[in-house]
Amino acid sequence: MTRTRFALPAALALVLTTAPAFADGPAPAMDPGHTLLTVNAEGKSTRTPDVAVFSAGVTSQAETASAALTANAHDMSAVIASLKRAGIADRDIQTSNLNLDPIYSEPRRLPDGSTEQGPQKIVAYRVNNTVTVRQRKLDQYGRVIDTLVSSGANQVNGPSFSVDSPGAAQDEARTDAVAKARARADLYAHAAGLHVVRILSIAESGGYNGPQPVMYMRKAMVADASPVSAGEVEIGANVVVQFELAQ
């Protein structure tokens, strides 16, 4: 097998020389005098999200660890109960963080401006309990958030939007990626005075690109509740395709 060099325009030459090959395995078998071209391509597909993921929690503070834990458990129970009343299923509520931290007194400042040396005294304890929630009824998201705050949640973060079953969209992204790779191979072959003989191999690289938010938004406004823009999410796939080129 020989690998022919071509004097291509700078943009094309850059792609040809920087496109990664399969270094981990043997090169595909080709006819003598033919050229190997490796192309990376990314495909995309968009969907309207049907799941919002957010976190909600309670931070409590008391003089003793026991008192802080008791207060936090009481408040967090009210938060979880409000989620269930709002229609969130048990399987969509998962504890993601629970920690207990001591709070130390500030060191005493001396007349000369320095601080008093010595061990710090624990003056209180802080407890944080957080759950991760999957909201499947997006039109009720704003109302659920307002209900959480009313029930005692003092930490709410999110949302991130996703697609519950992304398989079909991911297959569309894969199809788009392969089509783009083929179009790019035809472009390079034409620029080099060659043609594509066949595809030698196709590999998916980089794994699954999960849903990413895109800029065009469609608002899911709920009357008298926090406004939320669900928008659309983008699902991607990356492929590495090797082509055999010839005169």
N, C-alpha and C positions, 0 to 999 in steps of 0.2 A: 504494500500500500504506500502511496506517495501522498504528500500533502503539498499542494501547489500554493504558492504565494501570489497574491494579486495586488496590483496598484489601484486601490479603491479610494474614493473620496474619504476625507478624514473621518467623517461621522461613521461611515460604514466600517472603515478599517478599525476604528476604536472598538466597535461592537464585536467584530470578529476576533480581535486579539484579546479582549477581556472576557469574553463569554467562557464560563468555566466548563471544563470537560469532565468526564468521569474518570478521575484519577485513581479511584479505588479498584477498578476492574480493567480487563483488557479492552482495547479499542474494538469496535464492531468490525466484522469482516466486510471489505469492499473490493470492488473490481480494481485491478491495477490502473493507476493514473487518475482515479477519481479522488474527489476532495471531501473531507469531513467538515461539516458545519454544525456547530452547537449553538442553539438559540435558547435564551431564557425569555419567558413571557408570563405575564400576569393577566388573569381574567377576573372579571368582576360581575356581581349580580346584586341588585338591590331588592329589598323587601320592606314592607311596612312592619315594624316591630309588633310583637304580641305579648311581650313580657318586659316588665320593668323591674330591675333589681336595685334595692336600696337597703341601707342599714339604719336601724333605729335603736336607741339605747337610753340608759339612765345612768347618770353619775351621782353618787351619794357621798356625803361626808359626815363623819361623827367622831367623837372623842376616842372611842374604842373601836377595834376591828369588828367585834361582835355587833355593836350598834350600827355600824356602817353597812355591814352585810344584811342585817335585818331590815333596815330602811330601804336598801336597794332591792331586796327580794320583794318587799311589799309593793314598791313602785313599779318594778319590772313585771310583776304579775298582772298589774292593772294594764300595762302597755300590751302585753301578749293577749290578754282578754279582749282588749279593744280591737286588735288585729283580727281575732277570730270572729268578733261580732261584725266586723266589716267584710267578712266573707273570705278571709285568707285561710287556706287549708293548713292543717298541721304540717304536712309535708313541705310547705313553702315557707316555714318559719324555722330557722336554724341558728342556734347560739354560735356566734363567731368570735366572741371575745368576752372574757371574764377575768378581771384582775383586781388585786387589792394592793394599794401602795400606801406606805406611811408618809405623813407630811411632817417635816421637821421645822422647828422654830428658826427664825432668822438669827444669825449670830449678832450678839450685842456689839454696837459700835462704841469704841473708846473715845475719850476726849481728844486724843491726838489724831483721830481719823481712822485708825486701824480697827480691825475687828477682833473680838475676843476669841482666843484659841481654845479648843477643847471639843469634846464630843457634843454633837447637836442633840437636842431633846425632841422626841416624837410628841407632837401636840395633837395629832388627829390622824384619821385614816380615810382614804378615798377609795371607793369601789366603783368600777365601771363594768357594766354588763351590756353587751350589744348583740342584737340578732340581725341576721341577714334575711331579707324578705323578698320573695318573688311575687310580684303583683301581676296577675293575669288579666284583670279587667282594667285596661288602661284608662277608660273613661271615668273610673272611680278613683284614680290615683290621687288627685288633689284632695278629695274629701278624706281619703284614708290618712294622708299626711296630717291634715288639720285635726283629725280625730286622735291621732297619736300624740300630738302636742298637747291637746286638751286633757288626755289621760295621764300625762306626766312625763312623756319622753322629752328629754332636754338635749338630745343629740340625734339629728336626722341627717344622713348623707346620701347623695345620689340624686336622681336615678341614673343607671346605665341601662340602655334599651338593647334588647336582643330578640332573636327569633327562636321560639321553643323547638321547632323541628327544622333545622337548616339544610337537611340533606338535599332536597330538590334544588334549592338556590345554590348550594355548593357545586352540584353537578353542572348547573348552568355556567358557573364561573370556570369550571374545568374545561367545558366545551369552548367557552370564549377564549381561554388561554391557549388551547391547542390551535384554534383558528388564527389567532394572532401570531403564534409561532410559525405556522405555515405561510401566512402572508409575508412575514418578515424574511423567511427563507427564500421565497420567490423574489423578493426585492433584492436581497444580497446576490442571489444567483444571477439575476438579470444584470445587475451592475457589474458583475465579474464576467459576463459573457457566457454563463453556464445555465444549466437548468437542473431542477430538483429531480433526481432519479427516484428516490424513495425515502421513507422515514425509517431510520435504523433503530431508534429507541425513544421511548417516552418515559420520563420519570417525574413524579411530583416532588417538588423541593420545598423546604421550609415549613412543611406541615400545613395545618389548617389556619387560614387567616380569619379570625372570628369577626363578628359584625362590628363595623366601625360606623360612627355617626357621620352623616353627610350634611351639607349645609342647608339644603332646602327642607323647610320644616312645615308640618301641618299641625296646627294647634288642637289639643284635646282639652278644651276649656270646660271646667265644671262650674256651674253657677255657685257663687258665694264660697268658692274654694280656691286653693292655690292653683294658678294657671300652669299647665305642663305642655311642652311641645315634644311630641313623640318623634316626629320626623320620619326618616327612613334610615335603615342600616345597610351597610355595604358588606357583602361577603366575598372574599377573594380566594383565589387559588393560583399557585405558581407551578409552572412546569419547565422542565429542561428537555428539549427535543433535539435529537441528533439526526441530521439529514445527510444523504449522500448526493453530492453534486457531480455533474459531468458536463463535457462539451455538448 
